[in-house]
Amino acid sequence: MARKKTSKASVESMSSTRPTTAIKNDPVGKWRIVETEIWDTDHTDTEEPGFIAFQKRGEGELHFGCIQAVLNWRHDPDTDRVEFSFSGFDEGTEVSGRGWGKVNGKKMDGKMFFYQGEDSGFKAEKIP
């Protein structure tokens, strides 16, 4: 059976997690975590002010408390939310999970779910 050739351009478009159409409430940028349901500000700002950052091409990072993680994200046009997964470390212990955020102007409301751990809602504000 002959295999169909796939062009480099089509492979790149399949692997991209960034949508090709404009996002109404684009999450790209750095967001300061200002509130969570289960951790106070002293905890979220342990090492530096807590943040979640969404970069172009579906990449980003999450840092609050002692958690440092990379994330992968995509926009869900049906819910107009950004959905993400993350993996990293919390004081040397591996952590991973998923979450979502809904942008409303310069504010974001969302929820994080840690694999075999806690989950918490969060509020964030866009850093200029």
C-alpha positions as protocol buffer text, in pm:
chain_id: "A"
residue {
  index: 1
  type: MET
  ca { x: 0 y: 0 z: 0 }
}
residue {
  index: 2
  type: ALA
  ca { x: 142 y: 339 z: -101 }
}
residue {
  index: 3
  type: ARG
  ca { x: 178 y: 608 z: 165 }
}
residue {
  index: 4
  type: LYS
  ca { x: 46 y: 954 z: 93 }
}
residue {
  index: 5
  type: LYS
  ca { x: 314 y: 1224 z: 108 }
}
residue {
  index: 6
  type: THR
  ca { x: 253 y: 1503 z: 355 }
}
residue {
  index: 7
  type: SER
  ca { x: 400 y: 1843 z: 280 }
}
residue {
  index: 8
  type: LYS
  ca { x: 609 y: 2029 z: 538 }
}
residue {
  index: 9
  type: ALA
  ca { x: 352 y: 2311 z: 540 }
}
residue {
  index: 10
  type: SER
  ca { x: 64 y: 2076 z: 622 }
}
residue {
  index: 11
  type: VAL
  ca { x: 265 y: 1910 z: 901 }
}
residue {
  index: 12
  type: GLU
  ca { x: 345 y: 2252 z: 1051 }
}
residue {
  index: 13
  type: SER
  ca { x: -20 y: 2356 z: 1036 }
}
residue {
  index: 14
  type: MET
  ca { x: -127 y: 2030 z: 1203 }
}
residue {
  index: 15
  type: SER
  ca { x: 126 y: 2070 z: 1482 }
}
residue {
  index: 16
  type: SER
  ca { x: 47 y: 2432 z: 1560 }
}
residue {
  index: 17
  type: THR
  ca { x: -170 y: 2481 z: 1868 }
}
residue {
  index: 18
  type: ARG
  ca { x: -233 y: 2845 z: 1784 }
}
residue {
  index: 19
  type: PRO
  ca { x: -554 y: 2914 z: 1594 }
}
residue {
  index: 20
  type: THR
  ca { x: -529 y: 3077 z: 1254 }
}
residue {
  index: 21
  type: THR
  ca { x: -827 y: 3304 z: 1315 }
}
residue {
  index: 22
  type: ALA
  ca { x: -832 y: 3602 z: 1550 }
}
residue {
  index: 23
  type: ILE
  ca { x: -938 y: 3538 z: 1909 }
}
residue {
  index: 24
  type: LYS
  ca { x: -1194 y: 3785 z: 2044 }
}
residue {
  index: 25
  type: ASN
  ca { x: -1048 y: 3779 z: 2397 }
}
residue {
  index: 26
  type: ASP
  ca { x: -685 y: 3693 z: 2324 }
}
residue {
  index: 27
  type: PRO
  ca { x: -500 y: 3560 z: 2632 }
}
residue {
  index: 28
  type: VAL
  ca { x: -148 y: 3623 z: 2496 }
}
residue {
  index: 29
  type: GLY
  ca { x: 55 y: 3808 z: 2758 }
}
residue {
  index: 30
  type: LYS
  ca { x: 148 y: 3786 z: 3124 }
}
residue {
  index: 31
  type: TRP
  ca { x: -128 y: 3774 z: 3387 }
}
residue {
  index: 32
  type: ARG
  ca { x: -74 y: 3846 z: 3758 }
}
residue {
  index: 33
  type: ILE
  ca { x: -255 y: 3593 z: 3980 }
}
residue {
  index: 34
  type: VAL
  ca { x: -433 y: 3820 z: 4228 }
}
residue {
  index: 35
  type: GLU
  ca { x: -657 y: 3567 z: 4403 }
}
residue {
  index: 36
  type: THR
  ca { x: -712 y: 3192 z: 4439 }
}
residue {
  index: 37
  type: GLU
  ca { x: -982 y: 2994 z: 4618 }
}
residue {
  index: 38
  type: ILE
  ca { x: -747 y: 2798 z: 4844 }
}
residue {
  index: 39
  type: TRP
  ca { x: -414 y: 2985 z: 4867 }
}
residue {
  index: 40
  type: ASP
  ca { x: -366 y: 3332 z: 5012 }
}
residue {
  index: 41
  type: THR
  ca { x: -150 y: 3601 z: 4851 }
}
residue {
  index: 42
  type: ASP
  ca { x: 140 y: 3533 z: 5090 }
}
residue {
  index: 43
  type: HIS
  ca { x: 154 y: 3181 z: 4946 }
}
residue {
  index: 44
  type: THR
  ca { x: 103 y: 3268 z: 4577 }
}
residue {
  index: 45
  type: ASP
  ca { x: 374 y: 3535 z: 4602 }
}
residue {
  index: 46
  type: THR
  ca { x: 629 y: 3323 z: 4795 }
}
residue {
  index: 47
  type: GLU
  ca { x: 916 y: 3358 z: 4545 }
}
residue {
  index: 48
  type: GLU
  ca { x: 781 y: 3642 z: 4328 }
}
residue {
  index: 49
  type: PRO
  ca { x: 438 y: 3777 z: 4236 }
}
residue {
  index: 50
  type: GLY
  ca { x: 240 y: 3478 z: 4103 }
}
residue {
  index: 51
  type: PHE
  ca { x: 163 y: 3476 z: 3731 }
}
residue {
  index: 52
  type: ILE
  ca { x: 44 y: 3278 z: 3434 }
}
residue {
  index: 53
  type: ALA
  ca { x: 178 y: 3369 z: 3090 }
}
residue {
  index: 54
  type: PHE
  ca { x: 45 y: 3273 z: 2749 }
}
residue {
  index: 55
  type: GLN
  ca { x: 288 y: 3309 z: 2461 }
}
residue {
  index: 56
  type: LYS
  ca { x: 222 y: 3283 z: 2090 }
}
residue {
  index: 57
  type: ARG
  ca { x: 224 y: 2936 z: 1934 }
}
residue {
  index: 58
  type: GLY
  ca { x: 50 y: 2778 z: 2232 }
}
residue {
  index: 59
  type: GLU
  ca { x: 330 y: 2789 z: 2487 }
}
residue {
  index: 60
  type: GLY
  ca { x: 358 y: 2960 z: 2824 }
}
residue {
  index: 61
  type: GLU
  ca { x: 453 y: 2937 z: 3188 }
}
residue {
  index: 62
  type: LEU
  ca { x: 300 y: 2929 z: 3533 }
}
residue {
  index: 63
  type: HIS
  ca { x: 471 y: 3046 z: 3850 }
}
residue {
  index: 64
  type: PHE
  ca { x: 318 y: 3089 z: 4193 }
}
residue {
  index: 65
  type: GLY
  ca { x: 419 y: 2977 z: 4540 }
}
residue {
  index: 66
  type: CYS
  ca { x: 717 y: 2749 z: 4473 }
}
residue {
  index: 67
  type: ILE
  ca { x: 562 y: 2609 z: 4155 }
}
residue {
  index: 68
  type: GLN
  ca { x: 747 y: 2667 z: 3831 }
}
residue {
  index: 69
  type: ALA
  ca { x: 588 y: 2506 z: 3527 }
}
residue {
  index: 70
  type: VAL
  ca { x: 568 y: 2526 z: 3151 }
}
residue {
  index: 71
  type: LEU
  ca { x: 230 y: 2514 z: 2986 }
}
residue {
  index: 72
  type: ASN
  ca { x: 69 y: 2431 z: 2657 }
}
residue {
  index: 73
  type: TRP
  ca { x: -252 y: 2611 z: 2567 }
}
residue {
  index: 74
  type: ARG
  ca { x: -517 y: 2647 z: 2302 }
}
residue {
  index: 75
  type: HIS
  ca { x: -829 y: 2857 z: 2258 }
}
residue {
  index: 76
  type: ASP
  ca { x: -1166 y: 2680 z: 2260 }
}
residue {
  index: 77
  type: PRO
  ca { x: -1394 y: 2883 z: 2031 }
}
residue {
  index: 78
  type: ASP
  ca { x: -1707 y: 2705 z: 2162 }
}
residue {
  index: 79
  type: THR
  ca { x: -1655 y: 2835 z: 2517 }
}
residue {
  index: 80
  type: ASP
  ca { x: -1428 y: 3132 z: 2431 }
}
residue {
  index: 81
  type: ARG
  ca { x: -1185 y: 3006 z: 2697 }
}
residue {
  index: 82
  type: VAL
  ca { x: -817 y: 2929 z: 2695 }
}
residue {
  index: 83
  type: GLU
  ca { x: -752 y: 2571 z: 2802 }
}
residue {
  index: 84
  type: PHE
  ca { x: -408 y: 2466 z: 2920 }
}
residue {
  index: 85
  type: SER
  ca { x: -204 y: 2180 z: 3060 }
}
residue {
  index: 86
  type: PHE
  ca { x: 108 y: 2232 z: 3268 }
}
residue {
  index: 87
  type: SER
  ca { x: 404 y: 2040 z: 3407 }
}
residue {
  index: 88
  type: GLY
  ca { x: 686 y: 2147 z: 3632 }
}
residue {
  index: 89
  type: PHE
  ca { x: 812 y: 2137 z: 3989 }
}
residue {
  index: 90
  type: ASP
  ca { x: 699 y: 2244 z: 4335 }
}
residue {
  index: 91
  type: GLU
  ca { x: 1005 y: 2250 z: 4564 }
}
residue {
  index: 92
  type: GLY
  ca { x: 1165 y: 1967 z: 4365 }
}
residue {
  index: 93
  type: THR
  ca { x: 852 y: 1752 z: 4342 }
}
residue {
  index: 94
  type: GLU
  ca { x: 706 y: 1701 z: 3995 }
}
residue {
  index: 95
  type: VAL
  ca { x: 362 y: 1853 z: 3944 }
}
residue {
  index: 96
  type: SER
  ca { x: 128 y: 1856 z: 3649 }
}
residue {
  index: 97
  type: GLY
  ca { x: -229 y: 1938 z: 3571 }
}
residue {
  index: 98
  type: ARG
  ca { x: -468 y: 2130 z: 3354 }
}
residue {
  index: 99
  type: GLY
  ca { x: -687 y: 2435 z: 3369 }
}
residue {
  index: 100
  type: TRP
  ca { x: -884 y: 2698 z: 3187 }
}
residue {
  index: 101
  type: GLY
  ca { x: -920 y: 3073 z: 3188 }
}
residue {
  index: 102
  type: LYS
  ca { x: -1185 y: 3309 z: 3056 }
}
residue {
  index: 103
  type: VAL
  ca { x: -1065 y: 3654 z: 2952 }
}
residue {
  index: 104
  type: ASN
  ca { x: -1285 y: 3956 z: 3007 }
}
residue {
  index: 105
  type: GLY
  ca { x: -1093 y: 4267 z: 2904 }
}
residue {
  index: 106
  type: LYS
  ca { x: -791 y: 4298 z: 3135 }
}
residue {
  index: 107
  type: LYS
  ca { x: -919 y: 4033 z: 3379 }
}
residue {
  index: 108
  type: MET
  ca { x: -919 y: 3654 z: 3371 }
}
residue {
  index: 109
  type: ASP
  ca { x: -1120 y: 3407 z: 3578 }
}
residue {
  index: 110
  type: GLY
  ca { x: -1025 y: 3042 z: 3569 }
}
residue {
  index: 111
  type: LYS
  ca { x: -959 y: 2715 z: 3742 }
}
residue {
  index: 112
  type: MET
  ca { x: -650 y: 2493 z: 3785 }
}
residue {
  index: 113
  type: PHE
  ca { x: -662 y: 2118 z: 3849 }
}
residue {
  index: 114
  type: PHE
  ca { x: -347 y: 1951 z: 3982 }
}
residue {
  index: 115
  type: TYR
  ca { x: -299 y: 1585 z: 3890 }
}
residue {
  index: 116
  type: GLN
  ca { x: -376 y: 1379 z: 4203 }
}
residue {
  index: 117
  type: GLY
  ca { x: -394 y: 1700 z: 4404 }
}
residue {
  index: 118
  type: GLU
  ca { x: -590 y: 2014 z: 4472 }
}
residue {
  index: 119
  type: ASP
  ca { x: -792 y: 2231 z: 4240 }
}
residue {
  index: 120
  type: SER
  ca { x: -859 y: 2598 z: 4279 }
}
residue {
  index: 121
  type: GLY
  ca { x: -1029 y: 2883 z: 4104 }
}
residue {
  index: 122
  type: PHE
  ca { x: -815 y: 3187 z: 4031 }
}
residue {
  index: 123
  type: LYS
  ca { x: -844 y: 3548 z: 3927 }
}
residue {
  index: 124
  type: ALA
  ca { x: -573 y: 3726 z: 3729 }
}
residue {
  index: 125
  type: GLU
  ca { x: -512 y: 4072 z: 3587 }
}
residue {
  index: 126
  type: LYS
  ca { x: -318 y: 4145 z: 3269 }
}
residue {
  index: 127
  type: ILE
  ca { x: 26 y: 4298 z: 3327 }
}
residue {
  index: 128
  type: PRO
  ca { x: 87 y: 4585 z: 3081 }
}
